[in-house]
Amino acid sequence: MDPEVEGREPPTAELLLDVRTPAELALSPDGTLLAFSLHATVADVGSYVPADLYVSGTEPGAEPAALTSGAWADTAPAWSPDGGTIAFLSDRITPGHQLPYTVAAGGGEARVTAALSGSAESVAWSADGARLLVSAADPGSYGLDWGQRAVRGADPDPDPIVRRPGDARRRLFLIDVTTGETHEVGPPELSVWEVDWDGAGTIVAIVATDHSGSGWYQSVVAGLDLDARTATTLYEPAWQIEGLSLSPDGRRVVVTEGYASDHGLLGGNLVVVDLDTGASHDPWPDLQTVGRGSWCDDGCLWYARTDGTGNACGRLWLDGRQEERWRDDAFIGDAITTPACEVGVDGTDIWATHQAHGLPPELARFDHASGSWGRLTSFNDRIVEGRVFPDARTIRWTGEGGVEIEAVLMTPRGANGPFPTIVCVHGGPTWNWGAYFSDSEPNAVLLASAGYACLMPNPRGSQGRGHAFAQAVISDGGGIDYRDIMAGVDFCIAEGITDPDRLGIAGLSYGGYMAGWAIGQTDRFRASVAMSVVANYVSFHLTSEVWWYDQAILDGRWHDPASQYADRSPVTHAHRATTPTLILQGEVDRCTPVSQAEELFNAIAETGSEVELVVYPREGHVPLERAHALDAIRRTQAWFDRHLSG
């Protein structure tokens, strides 16, 4: 036996749900302190995940100190201009309803600055430290966390719930820190999705006229006048945009643009907009997989990007020069959707949340001399202590048209195949499987530890390979990506990795769509687990908050029987399904509503094939209550154990 493995146990679901992730890094004005929010993975009580604020020195060996603690979520720290106070958001009054707070940087009692009916999403200081600019989503708006539920307001349980088109939007407020006096200052006719402010007269935002969750897909960059409450369009993108950032001199703004199936999953080019002339340009047209760009100074940025199954980062100059400084099979960023870094006040210190296979997320600092990341915190040491994690590697095969397709392959540590194999399909589709410590549903770390090979493909439609690769799924969802995946299955069989008689498929969101789609296309899978599914594109368009997505990926319109809406829906082909299928669904999901799961369940049940539907109360797109998350993990493995054993 491998001496590195002997006597060590695999990780457990309970342990992986204990992971805490440093996020929302914010450097003090003098660069000597780093504030961040330490996020739990799930909530022990209720379904709103807690987080605590921490402050750490930036010198090597500095120990982070907890600034707040509790069963609530304290997030989005922002330093006052003098460095003496930290503003942040918290739901400590009503779970899920975030309000702006302030606390002394050295510790003390937190103080709420204003009461808002909506839930705050960002906070920034005025240059004189007297006011806070707060963005807040009205109750009923589309939630931006993993739950993708309706935003909670000051009244958490309205009865009855009344909805009208466009009645809930994302607003801007100026709040006097001393008196709490609050004024709405955003454009009345627009929803504000992102905002950046120099604290004085220059403010830019990503705004949309459609106030629903689909408005983000059609947003533009605008300059705002808070006194007149007006917006002037600065840049109209061809695709979606995220990651708005003002240059230090306030003369330019950079934004990431690319095709994205979901808010928060965007990777693409960096576009620079000159606020004086209105001109926009992309000095680095070949750099197409950037998550976020951060200004080092007025003429230089630091970028982080997806590169296949790994990440990369480096410097960019406005004259078009670029210098890649690091690339590895690791992930840098505080959310496993978008690579990002925080740049120090001198433009050279680079910080990020770092994780990789077998390495849980921790704060890290980039070492320019060695070209590597030095991990600085140890919040998750006990998660990995004495544990052995599966083997993970990148594999490649050739898809249609000679296009190379990549995947992460996770297998039991030190074991040889052929294995019972589960195809784990990621969500999006514009996301990808990379070097994450613990993956989203289905959890490949746990399944591979239990004896399965987990094939985690990045077919066409995925991030990390440029615009053409990501956009190849448009007009062909369930087509070219499905064939890329099945070619990967055949490759694993030919390589002796996979037992062809013990194949399963699983996924969440678009991965759930593919798990429901595949069983109507082939009988090769002996078991399927579909979570947060799209089952019927027609009813999805009429019930989902992000109905714009189906318009982007499908040909035709929802009301046209000759369009792709029927042909590319799993329910249309479910009459052919013979694969035992487990469907997992959150009751209050506004992305893939519970009715989608019910349609797929009934369509399969009508065939007489084995099917089971599990609905989690209070949950949205991803289960966030510990008991529900554990149940989903255990049910998934039990389903595959039952049908792929032997």
ZAVO-910074 format. One line per field, with one value per residue (C-alpha): residue in three letters; x, y, z. Coordinates in nm, 3 decimals. Layout:
ZAVO-910074
r = c(ALA  ...) $
px = c(X  ...) $
py = c(Y  ...) $
pz = c(Z  ...) $
//
This chain:
ZAVO-910074
r = c(MET  ASP  PRO  GLU  VAL  GLU  GLY  ARG  GLU  PRO  PRO  THR  ALA  GLU  LEU  LEU  LEU  ASP  VAL  ARG  THR  PRO  ALA  GLU  LEU  ALA  LEU  SER  PRO  ASP  GLY  THR  LEU  LEU  ALA  PHE  SER  LEU  HIS  ALA  THR  VAL  ALA  ASP  VAL  GLY  SER  TYR  VAL  PRO  ALA  ASP  LEU  TYR  VAL  SER  GLY  THR  GLU  PRO  GLY  ALA  GLU  PRO  ALA  ALA  LEU  THR  SER  GLY  ALA  TRP  ALA  ASP  THR  ALA  PRO  ALA  TRP  SER  PRO  ASP  GLY  GLY  THR  ILE  ALA  PHE  LEU  SER  ASP  ARG  ILE  THR  PRO  GLY  HIS  GLN  LEU  PRO  TYR  THR  VAL  ALA  ALA  GLY  GLY  GLY  GLU  ALA  ARG  VAL  THR  ALA  ALA  LEU  SER  GLY  SER  ALA  GLU  SER  VAL  ALA  TRP  SER  ALA  ASP  GLY  ALA  ARG  LEU  LEU  VAL  SER  ALA  ALA  ASP  PRO  GLY  SER  TYR  GLY  LEU  ASP  TRP  GLY  GLN  ARG  ALA  VAL  ARG  GLY  ALA  ASP  PRO  ASP  PRO  ASP  PRO  ILE  VAL  ARG  ARG  PRO  GLY  ASP  ALA  ARG  ARG  ARG  LEU  PHE  LEU  ILE  ASP  VAL  THR  THR  GLY  GLU  THR  HIS  GLU  VAL  GLY  PRO  PRO  GLU  LEU  SER  VAL  TRP  GLU  VAL  ASP  TRP  ASP  GLY  ALA  GLY  THR  ILE  VAL  ALA  ILE  VAL  ALA  THR  ASP  HIS  SER  GLY  SER  GLY  TRP  TYR  GLN  SER  VAL  VAL  ALA  GLY  LEU  ASP  LEU  ASP  ALA  ARG  THR  ALA  THR  THR  LEU  TYR  GLU  PRO  ALA  TRP  GLN  ILE  GLU  GLY  LEU  SER  LEU  SER  PRO  ASP  GLY  ARG  ARG  VAL  VAL  VAL  THR  GLU  GLY  TYR  ALA  SER  ASP  HIS  GLY  LEU  LEU  GLY  GLY  ASN  LEU  VAL  VAL  VAL  ASP  LEU  ASP  THR  GLY  ALA  SER  HIS  ASP  PRO  TRP  PRO  ASP  LEU  GLN  THR  VAL  GLY  ARG  GLY  SER  TRP  CYS  ASP  ASP  GLY  CYS  LEU  TRP  TYR  ALA  ARG  THR  ASP  GLY  THR  GLY  ASN  ALA  CYS  GLY  ARG  LEU  TRP  LEU  ASP  GLY  ARG  GLN  GLU  GLU  ARG  TRP  ARG  ASP  ASP  ALA  PHE  ILE  GLY  ASP  ALA  ILE  THR  THR  PRO  ALA  CYS  GLU  VAL  GLY  VAL  ASP  GLY  THR  ASP  ILE  TRP  ALA  THR  HIS  GLN  ALA  HIS  GLY  LEU  PRO  PRO  GLU  LEU  ALA  ARG  PHE  ASP  HIS  ALA  SER  GLY  SER  TRP  GLY  ARG  LEU  THR  SER  PHE  ASN  ASP  ARG  ILE  VAL  GLU  GLY  ARG  VAL  PHE  PRO  ASP  ALA  ARG  THR  ILE  ARG  TRP  THR  GLY  GLU  GLY  GLY  VAL  GLU  ILE  GLU  ALA  VAL  LEU  MET  THR  PRO  ARG  GLY  ALA  ASN  GLY  PRO  PHE  PRO  THR  ILE  VAL  CYS  VAL  HIS  GLY  GLY  PRO  THR  TRP  ASN  TRP  GLY  ALA  TYR  PHE  SER  ASP  SER  GLU  PRO  ASN  ALA  VAL  LEU  LEU  ALA  SER  ALA  GLY  TYR  ALA  CYS  LEU  MET  PRO  ASN  PRO  ARG  GLY  SER  GLN  GLY  ARG  GLY  HIS  ALA  PHE  ALA  GLN  ALA  VAL  ILE  SER  ASP  GLY  GLY  GLY  ILE  ASP  TYR  ARG  ASP  ILE  MET  ALA  GLY  VAL  ASP  PHE  CYS  ILE  ALA  GLU  GLY  ILE  THR  ASP  PRO  ASP  ARG  LEU  GLY  ILE  ALA  GLY  LEU  SER  TYR  GLY  GLY  TYR  MET  ALA  GLY  TRP  ALA  ILE  GLY  GLN  THR  ASP  ARG  PHE  ARG  ALA  SER  VAL  ALA  MET  SER  VAL  VAL  ALA  ASN  TYR  VAL  SER  PHE  HIS  LEU  THR  SER  GLU  VAL  TRP  TRP  TYR  ASP  GLN  ALA  ILE  LEU  ASP  GLY  ARG  TRP  HIS  ASP  PRO  ALA  SER  GLN  TYR  ALA  ASP  ARG  SER  PRO  VAL  THR  HIS  ALA  HIS  ARG  ALA  THR  THR  PRO  THR  LEU  ILE  LEU  GLN  GLY  GLU  VAL  ASP  ARG  CYS  THR  PRO  VAL  SER  GLN  ALA  GLU  GLU  LEU  PHE  ASN  ALA  ILE  ALA  GLU  THR  GLY  SER  GLU  VAL  GLU  LEU  VAL  VAL  TYR  PRO  ARG  GLU  GLY  HIS  VAL  PRO  LEU  GLU  ARG  ALA  HIS  ALA  LEU  ASP  ALA  ILE  ARG  ARG  THR  GLN  ALA  TRP  PHE  ASP  ARG  HIS  LEU  SER  GLY) $
px = c(0.000  0.115  0.269  0.103  -0.235  -0.190  -0.394  -0.572  -0.947  -1.131  -1.316  -1.675  -1.975  -1.996  -1.635  -1.669  -1.977  -1.767  -1.538  -1.519  -1.415  -1.243  -1.418  -1.473  -1.117  -1.073  -0.740  -0.723  -0.638  -0.277  -0.242  -0.146  -0.468  -0.689  -1.057  -1.256  -1.571  -1.535  -1.828  -1.967  -2.070  -2.414  -2.636  -2.679  -3.008  -3.232  -3.128  -2.927  -2.556  -2.364  -2.039  -1.809  -1.584  -1.209  -0.918  -0.559  -0.227  -0.068  0.278  0.384  0.280  -0.006  -0.291  -0.647  -0.872  -1.250  -1.422  -1.777  -1.935  -2.283  -2.542  -2.597  -2.413  -2.173  -2.043  -1.895  -1.652  -1.555  -1.298  -1.371  -1.128  -0.945  -0.921  -1.091  -1.428  -1.554  -1.894  -2.049  -2.379  -2.558  -2.886  -2.863  -3.215  -3.405  -3.234  -3.183  -3.256  -2.923  -2.882  -2.579  -2.378  -2.059  -1.807  -1.479  -1.183  -1.036  -1.354  -1.663  -2.038  -2.175  -2.431  -2.701  -2.695  -3.037  -3.355  -3.436  -3.736  -3.516  -3.201  -2.863  -2.617  -2.317  -2.178  -1.920  -1.796  -1.801  -1.458  -1.526  -1.643  -1.979  -2.207  -2.256  -2.371  -2.578  -2.735  -3.040  -3.279  -3.650  -3.832  -3.925  -3.626  -3.419  -3.165  -2.798  -2.666  -2.646  -3.005  -3.145  -3.459  -3.670  -3.499  -3.627  -3.733  -3.806  -4.131  -3.993  -4.328  -4.571  -4.922  -5.050  -4.756  -4.844  -4.638  -4.662  -4.427  -4.138  -4.253  -3.927  -3.595  -3.242  -3.202  -2.931  -2.938  -2.717  -2.713  -2.578  -2.354  -2.426  -2.800  -2.915  -3.096  -3.155  -3.222  -3.283  -3.042  -3.049  -3.223  -3.596  -3.645  -3.341  -3.218  -2.858  -2.670  -2.320  -2.179  -1.834  -1.773  -1.475  -1.659  -1.712  -1.843  -1.766  -1.994  -2.047  -2.289  -2.416  -2.785  -3.085  -3.432  -3.580  -3.608  -3.643  -3.361  -3.339  -3.253  -2.887  -2.843  -2.932  -2.748  -2.518  -2.246  -2.374  -2.247  -2.480  -2.573  -2.693  -2.837  -3.043  -3.102  -3.015  -2.800  -2.592  -2.506  -2.130  -2.103  -2.354  -2.205  -2.272  -2.286  -2.313  -2.097  -1.972  -1.680  -1.710  -1.405  -1.304  -0.939  -0.770  -0.787  -1.156  -1.102  -1.162  -1.368  -1.291  -1.555  -1.553  -1.767  -1.860  -2.143  -2.276  -2.571  -2.595  -2.515  -2.189  -2.049  -1.910  -1.563  -1.449  -1.256  -1.168  -1.314  -1.181  -1.417  -1.281  -1.518  -1.396  -1.438  -1.686  -1.452  -1.429  -1.168  -1.023  -0.643  -0.608  -0.847  -0.688  -0.743  -1.096  -1.133  -1.083  -1.295  -1.201  -0.954  -0.823  -0.636  -0.272  -0.244  -0.399  -0.229  -0.199  -0.428  -0.391  -0.615  -0.724  -0.864  -0.979  -0.738  -0.882  -0.914  -0.678  -0.639  -0.385  -0.308  -0.078  -0.036  -0.189  -0.094  -0.334  -0.098  -0.178  0.118  0.048  0.256  0.125  0.283  0.126  -0.069  -0.151  -0.418  -0.560  -0.840  -0.798  -1.110  -1.359  -1.635  -1.586  -1.736  -1.509  -1.129  -1.034  -0.756  -0.727  -0.450  -0.264  -0.243  0.107  -0.014  0.228  0.090  -0.164  -0.409  -0.665  -0.854  -0.664  -0.777  -0.692  -0.752  -0.681  -0.621  -0.916  -0.976  -0.747  -0.615  -0.299  -0.047  0.131  0.510  0.651  0.996  0.885  0.575  0.360  0.093  0.179  -0.117  -0.156  -0.449  -0.539  -0.912  -0.967  -0.668  -0.882  -1.079  -0.773  -0.576  -0.534  -0.752  -0.672  -0.829  -0.898  -0.657  -0.743  -0.601  -0.693  -0.771  -0.838  -1.009  -1.110  -1.465  -1.650  -1.459  -1.128  -1.189  -1.003  -1.227  -1.095  -1.221  -1.119  -1.104  -1.131  -1.065  -1.013  -0.665  -0.404  -0.658  -0.681  -0.991  -1.215  -1.442  -1.814  -1.824  -2.042  -2.048  -2.075  -2.207  -2.147  -2.404  -2.424  -2.344  -2.088  -1.904  -1.638  -1.488  -1.153  -0.920  -1.176  -1.130  -1.488  -1.715  -2.079  -2.345  -2.279  -1.981  -1.711  -1.468  -1.707  -1.817  -1.458  -1.369  -1.651  -1.504  -1.640  -1.456  -1.602  -1.571  -1.616  -1.622  -1.592  -1.773  -1.839  -2.035  -1.790  -1.564  -1.188  -1.141  -1.245  -1.558  -1.609  -1.590  -1.836  -2.079  -2.075  -2.367  -2.593  -2.864  -2.732  -2.781  -2.821  -2.654  -2.285  -2.220  -2.400  -2.196  -1.873  -1.965  -2.050  -1.721  -1.552  -1.738  -1.616  -1.262  -1.269  -1.396  -1.123  -0.860  -0.974  -1.094  -1.466  -1.675  -1.925  -2.191  -2.181  -2.240  -2.427  -2.487  -2.558  -2.566  -2.718  -2.889  -2.772  -2.606  -2.951  -3.088  -2.824  -2.893  -3.260  -3.182  -2.940  -3.190  -3.414  -3.126  -2.954  -3.003  -2.632  -2.676  -2.794  -2.876  -2.930  -2.948  -3.092  -3.093  -3.251  -3.351  -3.475  -3.731  -3.956  -3.822  -4.170  -4.287  -3.937  -3.967  -4.301  -4.204  -3.831  -3.693  -3.410  -3.624  -3.382  -3.139  -3.358  -3.399  -3.018  -2.947  -3.244  -3.360  -3.713  -3.968  -4.141  -4.485  -4.369  -4.421  -4.154  -3.886  -3.623  -3.825  -4.002  -3.731  -3.458  -3.676  -3.612  -3.987  -4.032  -3.808  -3.878  -4.121  -3.811  -3.643  -3.566  -3.293  -3.379  -3.381  -3.360  -3.474  -3.371  -3.527  -3.560  -3.914  -3.857  -3.604  -3.661  -3.406  -3.536  -3.878  -4.008  -4.262  -3.974  -3.886  -4.252  -4.284  -3.980  -4.095  -4.440  -4.305  -4.077  -4.338  -4.578  -4.330  -4.331  -3.958  -3.822  -3.822  -3.815  -3.869  -3.731  -3.835  -3.651  -3.867  -3.725  -3.446  -3.368  -3.128  -2.873  -2.955  -2.808  -2.947  -2.701  -2.962  -3.081  -2.729  -2.635  -2.953  -2.884  -2.527  -2.631  -2.930  -2.715  -2.454  -2.719  -2.893  -2.572  -2.474  -2.809  -2.801  -2.431  -2.320  -2.206) $
py = c(0.000  0.355  0.484  0.820  0.648  0.384  0.458  0.756  0.777  0.937  1.266  1.254  1.455  1.612  1.731  1.876  2.069  2.221  2.399  2.776  3.002  3.341  3.577  3.943  4.053  4.424  4.596  4.891  5.231  5.208  4.846  4.710  4.522  4.284  4.243  3.950  3.751  3.387  3.200  2.870  2.614  2.540  2.667  2.451  2.629  2.763  2.801  3.126  3.052  3.236  3.429  3.617  3.916  3.883  4.127  4.023  4.197  4.168  4.072  3.704  3.521  3.758  3.585  3.671  3.803  3.764  4.102  3.961  3.625  3.479  3.268  3.540  3.641  3.938  4.007  4.261  4.454  4.804  5.028  5.392  5.638  5.692  5.316  5.344  5.188  4.898  4.903  4.567  4.392  4.164  3.976  3.961  4.107  3.893  3.593  3.662  4.036  4.220  4.572  4.805  4.812  4.974  4.853  4.996  4.836  4.747  4.570  4.659  4.663  4.669  4.940  4.926  5.244  5.236  5.035  4.931  4.737  4.559  4.354  4.529  4.381  4.618  4.907  5.180  5.489  5.851  6.014  6.216  5.911  6.071  5.862  5.511  5.422  5.104  4.896  4.697  4.456  4.494  4.207  3.948  4.024  3.740  3.634  3.630  3.371  2.998  2.957  3.179  3.228  3.541  3.821  3.854  4.194  4.341  4.142  3.790  3.615  3.835  3.694  3.705  3.730  3.977  4.011  4.249  4.283  4.510  4.579  4.461  4.615  4.688  5.039  5.276  5.467  5.726  5.689  5.939  5.733  5.950  6.015  5.722  5.963  5.774  5.899  5.693  5.819  5.563  5.611  5.543  5.349  5.119  4.829  4.857  4.524  4.651  4.988  5.142  5.488  5.709  5.844  6.183  6.274  5.970  5.671  5.395  5.105  4.804  4.877  4.723  4.838  4.493  4.458  4.078  3.827  3.826  4.196  4.125  3.949  4.275  4.525  4.814  5.023  5.366  5.675  5.793  6.138  6.080  6.430  6.422  6.045  5.997  5.750  5.802  5.490  5.452  5.107  4.871  4.521  4.251  3.989  3.988  4.195  4.169  4.282  4.661  4.850  5.218  5.309  5.489  5.825  5.774  5.825  5.470  5.168  4.805  4.535  4.167  4.077  3.735  3.490  3.357  3.136  3.267  3.574  3.510  3.259  3.503  3.478  3.669  3.970  4.282  4.596  4.939  5.237  5.594  5.808  6.134  6.036  5.748  5.534  5.163  4.911  4.570  4.595  4.216  4.050  3.705  3.697  3.551  3.367  3.640  3.633  3.972  4.252  4.466  4.795  4.809  5.176  5.401  5.219  4.861  4.579  4.239  3.969  3.620  3.376  3.021  2.814  2.472  2.291  2.535  2.908  3.168  3.530  3.814  4.178  4.378  4.722  4.951  4.961  4.592  4.429  4.127  3.911  3.583  3.530  3.205  2.905  2.589  2.333  2.544  2.796  3.157  3.350  3.365  3.189  2.877  3.048  3.344  3.369  3.695  3.863  4.163  4.411  4.592  4.970  4.971  4.771  4.484  4.286  4.035  3.845  3.575  3.284  2.974  2.611  2.293  1.918  1.816  2.180  2.360  2.731  2.968  3.320  3.337  3.595  3.582  3.552  3.731  3.582  3.219  3.271  3.080  3.135  3.125  3.018  3.233  3.096  2.757  2.771  2.429  2.232  1.986  1.906  1.750  1.631  1.253  1.227  1.077  1.233  1.074  1.093  1.371  1.443  1.610  1.382  1.473  1.318  1.426  1.539  1.609  1.815  1.724  1.953  1.851  1.807  1.811  1.663  1.620  1.250  1.161  0.801  0.615  0.684  0.449  0.214  0.086  0.042  -0.047  0.134  0.190  0.540  0.843  1.117  1.441  1.722  2.078  2.355  2.666  2.548  2.833  2.703  2.432  2.164  2.280  2.231  2.277  2.129  2.004  2.017  2.110  1.843  1.565  1.568  1.383  1.383  1.171  0.949  0.876  0.807  0.552  0.360  0.533  0.694  1.040  1.174  1.552  1.674  2.028  1.988  2.266  2.536  2.537  2.820  2.829  2.773  3.105  3.256  3.014  2.712  2.862  2.976  2.644  2.527  2.809  2.655  2.309  2.255  1.883  1.824  1.892  1.904  1.572  1.412  1.551  1.390  1.052  1.056  1.098  0.795  0.588  0.715  0.607  0.262  0.223  0.331  0.071  0.334  0.262  -0.053  -0.006  -0.203  0.025  0.376  0.655  1.024  1.313  1.691  2.008  2.288  2.250  1.933  1.827  1.909  1.686  1.403  1.423  1.464  1.171  0.911  0.995  0.964  0.642  0.334  0.311  0.465  0.235  0.523  0.899  1.172  1.500  1.800  2.142  2.041  2.210  1.960  2.157  2.471  2.603  2.599  2.700  3.018  3.096  3.017  3.084  3.420  3.380  3.311  3.513  3.222  2.989  3.260  3.279  2.907  2.789  2.865  3.001  3.122  2.940  2.960  2.814  2.434  2.413  2.576  2.396  2.451  2.117  1.914  2.005  1.942  1.622  1.563  1.533  1.227  1.086  0.828  0.638  0.648  0.319  0.448  0.458  0.831  1.024  1.388  1.635  1.979  2.287  2.400  2.776  2.775  3.077  2.958  2.608  2.605  2.297  2.246  2.148  1.857  1.757  1.749  1.526  1.301  1.252  1.203  0.921  0.773  0.735  0.498  0.267  0.319  0.366  0.730  0.917  1.288  1.453  1.813  2.010  2.269  2.624  2.544  2.706  2.604  2.443  2.295  2.521  2.367  2.113  1.841  1.886  1.900  1.581  1.412  1.503  1.371  1.046  0.984  1.039  0.784  0.537  0.560  0.475  0.208  0.043  0.048  0.025  -0.239  -0.584) $
pz = c(0.000  -0.074  0.253  0.186  0.194  0.465  0.777  0.623  0.570  0.279  0.335  0.451  0.341  0.686  0.663  0.313  0.420  0.702  0.454  0.505  0.218  0.252  0.013  -0.078  -0.003  0.074  0.144  0.383  0.229  0.352  0.240  0.583  0.660  0.468  0.553  0.423  0.482  0.583  0.428  0.549  0.286  0.432  0.712  1.021  1.096  0.820  0.458  0.461  0.485  0.763  0.725  0.965  0.906  0.961  0.951  0.896  0.861  0.518  0.640  0.636  0.951  1.037  1.218  1.105  1.383  1.384  1.371  1.391  1.457  1.471  1.293  1.034  0.715  0.750  0.399  0.152  0.379  0.260  0.433  0.513  0.351  0.681  0.748  1.086  1.003  0.796  0.631  0.553  0.485  0.729  0.769  1.149  1.193  0.939  0.773  0.404  0.435  0.421  0.556  0.567  0.892  1.019  1.276  1.403  1.225  1.562  1.672  1.871  1.830  1.478  1.403  1.138  0.930  0.767  0.732  0.376  0.251  -0.003  0.053  0.017  -0.235  -0.229  -0.024  -0.097  0.089  -0.018  -0.036  0.279  0.477  0.554  0.330  0.200  -0.150  -0.122  -0.397  -0.291  -0.460  -0.401  -0.230  -0.490  -0.716  -0.855  -0.593  -0.693  -0.447  -0.515  -0.398  -0.676  -0.474  -0.455  -0.261  0.094  0.220  0.560  0.556  0.507  0.460  0.265  0.252  -0.017  -0.257  -0.533  -0.850  -1.144  -1.443  -1.352  -0.995  -0.833  -0.935  -0.815  -0.668  -0.541  -0.212  -0.042  0.336  0.588  0.818  1.123  1.095  0.881  0.648  0.323  -0.030  -0.341  -0.608  -0.887  -1.223  -1.161  -1.485  -1.456  -1.247  -1.126  -1.133  -1.052  -0.951  -0.900  -0.752  -0.686  -0.382  -0.542  -0.888  -1.102  -1.083  -1.339  -1.336  -1.523  -1.576  -1.750  -1.847  -1.779  -1.400  -1.397  -1.362  -1.741  -1.747  -1.672  -2.008  -2.186  -1.965  -2.064  -1.902  -1.800  -1.624  -1.348  -1.217  -0.862  -0.820  -1.140  -1.110  -1.476  -1.672  -1.985  -2.183  -2.223  -2.379  -2.541  -2.548  -2.804  -2.526  -2.147  -1.910  -1.552  -1.336  -1.369  -1.234  -1.243  -1.299  -1.006  -1.189  -1.269  -1.643  -1.763  -1.676  -1.757  -1.790  -1.889  -2.192  -2.326  -2.381  -2.051  -1.968  -1.610  -1.404  -1.219  -1.472  -1.726  -1.879  -2.184  -2.312  -2.116  -2.274  -2.172  -2.196  -2.193  -1.988  -2.146  -2.511  -2.487  -2.697  -2.617  -2.723  -2.642  -2.642  -2.592  -2.843  -2.810  -2.434  -2.429  -2.098  -1.835  -1.523  -1.376  -1.439  -1.151  -1.191  -1.077  -1.183  -1.446  -1.733  -1.614  -1.497  -1.336  -1.480  -1.378  -1.632  -1.690  -1.898  -1.974  -1.640  -1.465  -1.405  -1.513  -1.425  -1.517  -1.616  -1.900  -2.030  -2.215  -2.512  -2.573  -2.400  -2.183  -1.955  -1.817  -1.474  -1.355  -1.483  -1.286  -1.210  -0.928  -0.890  -0.775  -0.677  -0.394  -0.589  -0.800  -1.101  -1.179  -1.145  -0.972  -0.771  -0.538  -0.617  -0.336  -0.309  -0.463  -0.765  -0.705  -0.410  -0.547  -0.326  -0.397  -0.251  -0.367  -0.390  -0.581  -0.574  -0.216  -0.110  0.050  -0.014  0.179  0.143  -0.066  -0.185  -0.519  -0.497  -0.803  -0.752  -0.762  -0.976  -0.727  -0.464  -0.096  0.116  0.428  0.629  0.770  0.837  0.679  0.803  0.996  0.679  0.514  0.816  0.801  0.488  0.150  -0.155  -0.495  -0.786  -1.030  -1.373  -1.699  -1.993  -2.356  -2.656  -3.004  -3.066  -3.390  -3.641  -3.479  -3.180  -2.865  -2.559  -2.203  -1.879  -1.520  -1.439  -1.072  -0.963  -0.635  -0.496  -0.636  -0.796  -1.152  -1.368  -1.519  -1.273  -1.252  -1.397  -1.337  -1.598  -1.399  -1.620  -1.502  -1.496  -1.709  -1.974  -1.966  -1.662  -1.646  -1.428  -1.294  -1.001  -0.724  -0.380  -0.349  -0.649  -0.678  -0.709  -0.781  -0.546  -0.739  -0.445  -0.241  -0.531  -0.636  -0.272  -0.273  -0.568  -0.879  -1.165  -1.220  -1.573  -1.552  -1.914  -2.047  -2.380  -2.625  -2.448  -2.155  -2.039  -2.067  -2.441  -2.596  -2.746  -3.037  -2.806  -2.554  -2.822  -3.011  -2.799  -2.922  -3.142  -3.052  -2.678  -2.620  -2.957  -3.001  -2.625  -2.573  -2.852  -2.704  -2.371  -2.524  -2.717  -2.380  -2.246  -2.541  -2.484  -2.118  -2.216  -2.478  -2.225  -1.972  -1.725  -1.752  -1.725  -2.012  -1.824  -1.520  -1.648  -1.471  -1.540  -1.304  -1.297  -1.157  -1.351  -1.713  -1.587  -1.465  -1.808  -1.965  -1.718  -1.814  -2.184  -2.210  -2.088  -2.383  -2.628  -2.519  -2.301  -2.215  -1.869  -1.592  -1.356  -1.374  -1.108  -1.236  -1.002  -1.063  -1.413  -1.726  -1.854  -2.090  -2.257  -2.333  -1.972  -1.855  -2.063  -1.899  -1.539  -1.496  -1.390  -1.645  -1.951  -2.167  -2.147  -2.356  -2.619  -2.642  -2.673  -2.885  -3.238  -3.277  -3.023  -2.740  -2.906  -3.239  -3.254  -3.525  -3.305  -3.099  -2.781  -2.811  -2.984  -2.731  -2.424  -2.223  -2.175  -2.552  -2.558  -2.211  -2.356  -2.469  -2.127  -1.952  -1.716  -1.344  -1.265  -0.937  -0.956  -0.682  -0.663  -0.441  -0.372  -0.424  -0.709  -0.937  -1.195  -1.266  -1.096  -0.918  -1.196  -1.426  -1.198  -1.175  -1.554  -1.596  -1.312  -1.463  -1.816  -1.699  -1.465  -1.758  -1.926  -1.625  -1.574  -1.225  -1.116  -0.786  -0.714  -0.398  -0.325  -0.057  0.125  0.154  -0.092  -0.424  -0.700  -0.466  -0.121  0.147  0.465  0.604  0.644  0.285  0.140  0.324  0.209  -0.156  -0.134  0.033  -0.193  -0.500  -0.395  -0.274  -0.614  -0.798  -0.545  -0.604  -0.984  -1.071  -0.821  -0.924) $
//
